[in-house]
Amino acid sequence: MEFESILLPGVDAKRPFIIAGPCSAETEEQVMETARELSARGVKMFRAGIWKPRTKPGGFEGVGVKGLPWLKRVQEELGMYTAVEVATAGHVREALSHNVDILWIGARTSANPFAVQEIADALEGIDIPVFIKNPVNPDLDLWIGAIERVYNAGIRRIAAIHRGFSTSDKKIYRNLPQWHLPIELHRQLPNLPLICDPSHIGGKRELIAPLCQQAMDLNYDGLIVESHCNPDKAWSDAAQQVTPAVLDFILNTLVIRDMTQSTESLTALRRQIDELDDSLLELLAKRMRVSNEIGVYKKEHNMPILQEQRYDEILKTRIAQAEKMDMDGEFMKTVLVAIHEESVRHQMIIME
């Protein structure tokens, strides 16, 4: 797939380009006040939720179509571009009829191929930038599938929005970043612009700054950040919105790495990494051979594959060892679980 530039006239091409605005368009006054404050700080693209998919009924689900003229006013009075989320063909038609400049497909919608196809069909023959958020679940193929459906409708100005992935573990993030997934997306679709949504990843305004910096360190093209003139009084997602002034401070403190520098000086260190990776692969292959021998033994002695006590012991001792060696325990758990799953798969083949 070959994509065209998503940058609209007058938008600075330097990294990062910024899309900002409230989670929801609540009132005309709130929209205009927020837009004025953002525009005064150089933001050219204004986002606002018109239709809000909520987890449970009864909550604020957006003002709907009556908010679209407010965005038209933002365009006319401030010269800003506008962006809204669409989840149905009807949303697409309404947004286009009010001259919205950018559409995005949300995480719940991108997880549903039927819904994405309906939107793609409504976009047939339309030339407009369309941004596609990752599905709520960490399924790279589903994300790429949503991008392909929109691409097949003739849309070439496409970008991917990384907003994190749903998790039951809410200790730190609202949605786990799982940075390896957008990195792999970029590897497969290298000319697809990548935008980070730190508001939905973090879920807390204090996490927005570090997440923005991480995105820049990973060479993301842009940021889409929820900004509200009075975030504590927001009708939806108050905890993850920042004022335009705070957003401006965050953006002005970002460190943008020089991506044009030569990496020749890293050659020796990279050679060490290659040699270590070779050693790791050899050790893993040897470990799998031992697992196969264990599988043969279990089959001969009519033993079950899963030995829970042994597995628990391995997890506890290896994670403790890793932490003593200054490695993250969760990282080591992920590695050990993957190795165990592969060992079990080998032994199941032997048992057949």
ZITAGI-V644061 format. One record per backbone hydrogen bond with DSSP energy under -0.5 kcal/mol. CO is the residue of the C=O (numbers start at 0). NH is the residue of the N-H. If there is no record, write none. Layout:
# ZITAGI-V644061
co=[CO CO]
nh=[NH NH]
This chain:
# ZITAGI-V644061
co=[0 7 9 16 17 18 19 20 21 22 23 24 26 27 28 29 30 31 32 33 34 35 36 37 37 38 43 43 44 44 45 48 49 50 51 55 58 60 62 63 64 64 66 66 67 68 69 70 71 72 73 73 74 80 81 81 82 83 87 88 89 90 91 92 93 94 94 95 100 101 102 103 103 104 105 106 106 108 110 111 112 113 114 115 116 117 118 119 119 120 122 125 128 129 130 130 131 135 136 137 138 139 140 141 142 143 144 145 146 147 148 149 149 150 152 155 155 156 157 158 159 159 160 160 161 164 167 173 175 177 177 178 179 180 181 182 183 184 188 190 192 193 193 194 195 195 196 197 198 200 200 203 204 204 206 207 208 209 210 211 212 213 214 215 220 220 221 222 222 223 224 224 225 227 229 230 236 237 238 241 242 243 244 245 246 247 248 249 250 253 254 256 257 262 263 265 266 267 268 269 270 271 272 273 274 275 276 277 278 279 280 281 282 283 284 285 286 287 288 289 290 291 292 293 294 295 296 297 298 304 305 306 307 308 309 310 311 312 313 314 315 316 317 318 319 320 321 321 322 327 328 329 330 331 332 333 334 335 336 337 338 339 340 341 342 343 344 345 346 347 348]
nh=[2 10 11 222 44 224 46 226 48 48 25 62 30 31 32 33 34 35 36 37 38 39 40 40 42 41 45 80 19 46 82 24 63 52 53 58 60 51 65 66 67 68 69 70 71 72 73 74 75 76 77 79 78 45 100 101 47 103 91 92 93 94 95 96 97 97 99 98 128 83 130 85 105 132 109 110 135 111 112 115 116 117 118 119 120 121 122 122 123 123 125 127 102 158 104 132 160 165 138 139 142 143 144 145 146 147 148 149 150 151 152 152 154 153 124 3 157 129 192 131 161 194 133 162 196 175 169 166 164 180 181 182 183 184 185 186 187 188 191 192 159 220 221 161 197 223 200 201 202 173 174 206 207 208 210 211 212 213 214 215 216 217 219 218 15 16 195 18 224 198 20 226 241 230 232 233 239 240 204 227 246 247 248 249 250 251 252 252 253 255 256 258 260 265 266 269 270 271 272 273 274 275 276 277 278 279 280 281 282 283 284 285 286 287 288 289 290 291 292 293 294 295 296 297 298 299 300 302 301 306 307 310 311 312 313 314 315 316 317 318 319 320 321 322 323 324 324 326 325 331 332 333 334 335 336 337 338 339 340 341 342 343 344 345 346 347 348 349 350 351 351]
